[in-house]
Amino acid sequence: MEKTNVKELAKELISGRRLNRQDDLSFLLSADLDELCEASDNIRKELCGNKVNLCVVINGRQGGCSENCKFCSQSAHNHSGIEVKPFLDVDVIVEDCITDNKCRILLKVFAFGNIIIM
């Protein structure tokens, strides 16, 4: 990518340009913060509008997970001191989502590899 400025890049992105690993975006590191914020807000307005999609994550169980993810406090291999609780009942999760007008559920429980999409 040729040397450019934040506003030019924002216009290009709004017009459909997609960035790739070869693009030199190092100029963003020294760009004016207000200019960056304005450009990112313009991109958001044009491409997403003022709507927000929320994603809520719930753990299917708390602690005691058999996976050994070094970063995760839920792993039985890590001694985080959290209270271990059993798997949540899937029917209860689904009913809560329906009651709260959430139309799509994605639940992945690593121990069983189950994926439920509604």
KESENU-376942 format. One record per residue (C-alpha): residue number from 1; residue in one letter; x, y, z. Coordinates in steps of 0.05 Angstrom, whole numbers, plus 5000, padded with zeros to 4 digits. Layout:
BEGIN
[NUM, "a", [X, Y, Z]]
...
//
This chain:
BEGIN
[1, "m", [5000, 5000, 5000]]
[2, "e", [5026, 5069, 4983]]
[3, "k", [5034, 5119, 5038]]
[4, "t", [4965, 5145, 5054]]
[5, "n", [4927, 5179, 5109]]
[6, "v", [4873, 5156, 5156]]
[7, "k", [4816, 5191, 5121]]
[8, "e", [4836, 5164, 5053]]
[9, "l", [4841, 5094, 5081]]
[10, "a", [4772, 5100, 5113]]
[11, "k", [4741, 5121, 5047]]
[12, "e", [4774, 5062, 5011]]
[13, "l", [4749, 5013, 5064]]
[14, "i", [4678, 5042, 5059]]
[15, "s", [4683, 5033, 4983]]
[16, "g", [4697, 4960, 4991]]
[17, "r", [4772, 4954, 4996]]
[18, "r", [4796, 4898, 5042]]
[19, "l", [4862, 4898, 5079]]
[20, "n", [4912, 4841, 5075]]
[21, "r", [4976, 4822, 5110]]
[22, "q", [5019, 4856, 5058]]
[23, "d", [4989, 4925, 5071]]
[24, "d", [5036, 4972, 5108]]
[25, "l", [4992, 5002, 5162]]
[26, "s", [5050, 5027, 5205]]
[27, "f", [5028, 5099, 5193]]
[28, "l", [4968, 5084, 5239]]
[29, "l", [5015, 5079, 5298]]
[30, "s", [5033, 5152, 5294]]
[31, "a", [4966, 5178, 5269]]
[32, "d", [4927, 5230, 5307]]
[33, "l", [4880, 5195, 5357]]
[34, "d", [4821, 5242, 5341]]
[35, "e", [4830, 5229, 5267]]
[36, "l", [4832, 5153, 5279]]
[37, "c", [4769, 5156, 5322]]
[38, "e", [4732, 5198, 5270]]
[39, "a", [4753, 5152, 5213]]
[40, "s", [4733, 5089, 5251]]
[41, "d", [4666, 5120, 5269]]
[42, "n", [4654, 5137, 5196]]
[43, "i", [4670, 5065, 5176]]
[44, "r", [4623, 5038, 5230]]
[45, "k", [4566, 5086, 5209]]
[46, "e", [4572, 5068, 5135]]
[47, "l", [4582, 4993, 5142]]
[48, "c", [4543, 4977, 5205]]
[49, "g", [4497, 5035, 5221]]
[50, "n", [4476, 5047, 5293]]
[51, "k", [4455, 4976, 5308]]
[52, "v", [4494, 4930, 5355]]
[53, "n", [4491, 4855, 5358]]
[54, "l", [4507, 4828, 5427]]
[55, "c", [4537, 4761, 5441]]
[56, "v", [4528, 4731, 5509]]
[57, "v", [4572, 4674, 5530]]
[58, "i", [4552, 4627, 5586]]
[59, "n", [4594, 4569, 5610]]
[60, "g", [4561, 4502, 5604]]
[61, "r", [4593, 4484, 5669]]
[62, "q", [4639, 4520, 5717]]
[63, "g", [4707, 4491, 5731]]
[64, "g", [4728, 4419, 5725]]
[65, "c", [4737, 4421, 5650]]
[66, "s", [4781, 4364, 5625]]
[67, "e", [4815, 4407, 5573]]
[68, "n", [4884, 4432, 5593]]
[69, "c", [4882, 4504, 5567]]
[70, "k", [4938, 4539, 5604]]
[71, "f", [4902, 4606, 5603]]
[72, "c", [4834, 4582, 5627]]
[73, "s", [4809, 4585, 5699]]
[74, "q", [4756, 4532, 5682]]
[75, "s", [4808, 4477, 5670]]
[76, "a", [4813, 4423, 5723]]
[77, "h", [4888, 4426, 5710]]
[78, "n", [4893, 4497, 5736]]
[79, "h", [4884, 4512, 5809]]
[80, "s", [4844, 4576, 5805]]
[81, "g", [4802, 4564, 5867]]
[82, "i", [4735, 4573, 5831]]
[83, "e", [4675, 4534, 5855]]
[84, "v", [4663, 4474, 5810]]
[85, "k", [4590, 4468, 5786]]
[86, "p", [4559, 4414, 5742]]
[87, "f", [4535, 4423, 5670]]
[88, "l", [4475, 4468, 5661]]
[89, "d", [4412, 4435, 5635]]
[90, "v", [4407, 4449, 5560]]
[91, "d", [4331, 4453, 5564]]
[92, "v", [4336, 4508, 5617]]
[93, "i", [4386, 4547, 5574]]
[94, "v", [4341, 4541, 5512]]
[95, "e", [4279, 4561, 5552]]
[96, "d", [4314, 4622, 5581]]
[97, "c", [4336, 4644, 5512]]
[98, "i", [4266, 4636, 5484]]
[99, "t", [4236, 4673, 5544]]
[100, "d", [4286, 4730, 5534]]
[101, "n", [4270, 4733, 5459]]
[102, "k", [4338, 4710, 5437]]
[103, "c", [4327, 4676, 5371]]
[104, "r", [4394, 4642, 5360]]
[105, "i", [4433, 4598, 5408]]
[106, "l", [4503, 4570, 5397]]
[107, "l", [4524, 4525, 5453]]
[108, "k", [4589, 4486, 5450]]
[109, "v", [4608, 4442, 5507]]
[110, "f", [4679, 4418, 5497]]
[111, "a", [4674, 4354, 5538]]
[112, "f", [4621, 4326, 5491]]
[113, "g", [4632, 4368, 5428]]
[114, "n", [4558, 4384, 5424]]
[115, "i", [4536, 4443, 5382]]
[116, "i", [4465, 4466, 5384]]
[117, "i", [4442, 4521, 5336]]
[118, "m", [4371, 4547, 5338]]
//
